[in-house]
Amino acid sequence: MPLDITFTLSDQDLDHFQKIVDKAKSAMEESHDDEAIEAAAKQLVKDARTNELPEFIGERIAKLEVVINMIGDVEWQLSADDRKRVLGALIYFCNPEDLIPDHIPGLGFLDDAIYVELVLRELKNEIESYEEFSEYRVAEEKRRRESGQDPHVEREEWLTDKRASLHARMRKRRTGRSDTRSWRLNF
């Protein structure tokens, strides 16, 4: 029988996450290695898949894949600022000194799962826009194939308008959020 457990992160808990993120960010800014950030997030997902984790932890870490895909998708073309924001969200996974060491069986990924929930909340607009772009791309490729067209011909042209509108909407929604309503991570 499933069991729902709810807990609340206090402002102190959230501040603690922010301090860890700030520490990892400071360390990474010295080396400025975007590939290391992306690789660390990918490794976390890989490790989560190969470990026997509680389902609620594994499900949350698997959700991180859409964020990783967004960073690596050359057709999505995130601006430098947007890319920096998303990489800033992933930087926590580069920190070997996270709240609970990952090697602790069953619980080592709990803090990572909690942080993924925070990342998903903070990047909600980016994720929604990227998912819509991905769905559009697949649907348009299918439509073109079914009508006898090559989906690669003029591909950039048919992606440009959709991408531009989604990027604009993503930024507008992000800037429209009120920072006074709730705590937000500082990426």
N, C-alpha and C positions, 0 to 999 in steps of 0.2 A: 504494500500500500504506500503510495507516494506521501511525502511529508513536506509541507511548505514551511520554510524557516525564513523569517524576515529579521533583518537587523538594520540599525541606523548607524551611519558613520557620522561621528560628531565633527564639529568644526576642527577640533584638535586632531582627529584622525585624518581629515582631509588636508590639514596643514602639514601633517607628517608626510603624506604622499607627495605634496608639493615640494617639501624640502628634499626628498629623495630625487624627484624629477630635476629640481634645480641643481643638485649635486652632480647628477649624471650629465646634465646639460653643460655644466661648467667644464667637466672633464672632457666631454666630446667636442666642445668649442675649441679647445686647444688643438685637437687633432683634426677637427672638422671633417669627419669621415662619414658621409651619408650612407655609403655602402655598408659600413659596420653596423649602423643603426638598423638598416633594412635586413641585414644578415642575422642580427640578434633576434629580431622579431620572427623571422622565418624559422630560426632554430628553436625558438620557444614553441611554435606551432608543431614543428617536427617532434620535439621532445614530448610534447603533450600527447601526440598520437602514439608514440612508442611506449609510454608509461601507462600503467593501469591507474587511471585517475577516476575519481568519482565523476559521474555523468555531468553534474551541474558545473564542474570545473572545466571538463573537456569541451562542453558545448560553448562556454563563454570564450575560451581560448580559440576555438575554431572560428568564431565570429571575427577574430582579428584578421583573418585572411582577406576579407574585402578591403581593409585598409592597406594591407601589403600590396594587393593587386592594384589598388588605386595609384600607389607610388610608382609601380613598375610599368604601368600602362602608358606607352608612348603616344597612343592616340588620344588619351585623355588630356595630355599637355597641361598639367598644373603649372601655374605661374610660380616663380621663384619663392614668393611670399607664402603661397598656399602650400607648396612643397615643404618649405621650412616648418610651417605649422603642423603638418601631418607627421613629418619626421620628429618634430619636437614631442609629439604625443607618443611616439614609439620609443623614445630614448630611455624610458624606464626599464625596458627589457635589456638594455646594455649594461645595466648596473648589477654586478655580481653581489652587491650588498643590499638586495631588496629586503622587504620586511621578513619574509619567510624563505630561507634557502630552498631552492628548487629540489635539492637532493633528499629532502625529508619526505618519506613515502606518504602518499595520500593527501598531504597538506601543503607540500612545497610549492604548488602552483596556485594556492588559494589567493595569495596577495596579487598574483598576476591576473587571475580571473576577476578580482575586484577592480583592479586597475583597468582591465579591458572594458568593464562596464562604464567606468568613468570616461574612458577614451571614446566609446561609442556614443555616449551622451554628448560629449563636447564636440565631436565631429559629425553629429547627426546630419547637418545640412550638406556637408561634403559627401558623406556616405550615400544619402538619398539621391543627390545629384549624380554621383558616379554610377550608382545602380541603374538609374533611369537611362543614363548614357549607354551603359552596357546592354540593357534590354533593347534600346532603340537600334543599336548597332547590329545586334543579332537579328532583330525583326527586319531591318532594312536589307541586310545581306540575304535573308531568306526570300524576301519580296523580289529582290533583283534576280536571284537565281531562278525563281519560279516564273518570272516574266522573260527569261532567256537572256538577261543581262549579266555581265561579269561584275560581281560586287567590288572588284578592285579597280575598275575603271572609274575615274573621277571620285575615288573614295574620299579623299581629303575634302573635296567640295561638299559632298553630302554630309560629312561629319562636322564641318566647320560651324554651320549655323546652329546645329543642335548643341554642340559643345559650348559655343559662345553664350547661348541663352542659359544653359545650365550653370556655367561658371558665374554669370551675372546674378542669377537667382541665388546661388549658393552664397555669394558674398553679401548680397542684400539681406538675406535672412540672418546671416551671421552678425552683421553690423546692427541689425534691428533688435537683437537680443539685449535685454536690459541686464547689465552686470549687477544691479542692486537686488534683483529678485532671488538669486541663488548663488551659491559658491561656484566658481569656475576655475578649472585648471589654467595655469599660465604656461603656455607652450613657448 
